């Protein structure tokens, strides 16, 4: 699990330094790998939140994974206290501009 966490923190650091678009493919690979691991739901949720943030920053709102983040969050809530992640998910969703009229 330490290797996965190391990859996550390296990607998150790149995103925080404004290189989200550059590491998006690597982030998606990390998410695919974490989906195969048992017991990685918390790290998987964090990675999905980072991906949603990158997609929002890139203007790719339709791909921002709000549904997937909430699905994983709902699954994780029964296992552990995740108030920090809930708050992060809400903040992330709050940054998505609301469109006028039907989409």
Phi, psi and omega per residue, in radians:
X1 nan -0.500 -3.117
X2 -1.074 -0.634 3.121
X3 -1.130 -0.749 3.134
X4 -1.118 -0.719 3.110
X5 -1.135 -0.695 3.099
X6 -1.067 -0.773 3.096
X7 -1.075 -0.756 -3.137
X8 -1.046 -0.853 -3.107
X9 -1.143 -0.610 3.085
X10 -1.134 -0.755 3.118
X11 -1.162 -0.774 3.135
X12 -1.049 -0.695 3.088
X13 -1.063 -0.736 3.104
X14 -1.102 -0.716 3.120
X15 -1.114 -0.771 -3.139
X16 -1.110 -0.418 3.114
X17 -1.659 0.272 3.045
X18 1.429 0.295 -3.117
X19 -1.927 0.559 -3.094
X20 -1.038 -0.758 -3.122
X21 -1.110 -0.568 -3.111
X22 -1.225 -0.637 -3.067
X23 -1.761 0.156 -3.088
X24 -1.040 -0.769 3.133
X25 -1.091 -0.714 3.106
X26 -1.144 -0.683 3.103
X27 -1.097 -0.739 3.118
X28 -1.142 -0.625 3.050
X29 -1.139 -0.692 3.099
X30 -1.087 -0.782 3.135
X31 -1.077 -0.762 3.117
X32 -1.059 -0.709 3.118
X33 -1.189 -0.720 -3.135
X34 -1.169 -0.526 3.111
X35 -1.114 -0.411 -3.131
X36 -1.537 -0.221 -3.091
X37 -1.584 2.409 3.024
X38 -1.420 2.383 3.092
X39 1.424 0.245 -3.124
X40 -1.883 0.328 -3.017
X41 -1.100 -0.627 -3.131
X42 -1.185 -0.783 3.111
X43 -1.177 -0.648 3.089
X44 -1.077 -0.753 3.114
X45 -1.094 -0.762 3.115
X46 -1.065 -0.741 3.130
X47 -1.131 -0.688 3.097
X48 -1.130 -0.652 3.093
X49 -1.128 -0.717 3.097
X50 -1.108 -0.740 3.112
X51 -1.086 -0.760 3.116
X52 -1.053 -0.720 3.124
X53 -1.079 -0.782 3.141
X54 -1.094 -0.794 -3.132
X55 -1.104 -0.682 3.091
X56 -1.119 -0.789 3.130
X57 -1.077 -0.532 3.135
X58 -1.491 -0.013 3.139
X59 1.373 0.268 -3.128
X60 -1.712 1.120 -3.000
X61 -1.131 -0.633 -3.113
X62 -1.121 -0.400 -3.106
X63 -1.729 0.124 -2.944
X64 -1.241 0.049 2.965
X65 1.086 0.507 -3.129
X66 -1.044 -0.753 -3.123
X67 -1.106 -0.791 -3.120
X68 -1.131 -0.697 3.112
X69 -1.080 -0.791 -3.128
X70 -1.167 -0.620 3.128
X71 -1.111 -0.811 3.127
X72 -1.168 -0.690 3.132
X73 -1.068 -0.770 3.134
X74 -1.077 -0.715 3.116
X75 -1.144 -0.666 -3.062
X76 -1.357 -0.522 -3.044
X77 -1.009 -0.609 -3.111
X78 -1.286 -0.285 -3.057
X79 -1.691 -0.622 -3.001
X80 -2.611 2.846 3.061
X81 -1.354 2.103 -3.057
X82 -2.233 0.623 -3.085
X83 -1.053 -0.602 3.124
X84 -1.128 -0.704 -3.141
X85 -1.241 -0.660 3.072
X86 -1.037 -0.788 3.136
X87 -1.103 -0.747 3.110
X88 -1.072 -0.724 3.127
X89 -1.105 -0.742 3.138
X90 -1.160 -0.708 3.101
X91 -1.111 -0.750 3.130
X92 -1.055 -0.817 3.140
X93 -1.158 -0.579 3.131
X94 -1.160 -0.368 3.123
X95 -1.431 -0.191 3.128
X96 -1.343 2.132 -3.136
X97 -1.123 2.449 3.109
X98 -1.465 2.246 3.136
X99 -1.529 2.513 3.073
X100 -1.421 2.328 3.087
X101 1.389 3.097 -3.132
X102 -1.199 2.594 -3.137
X103 -1.695 nan nan
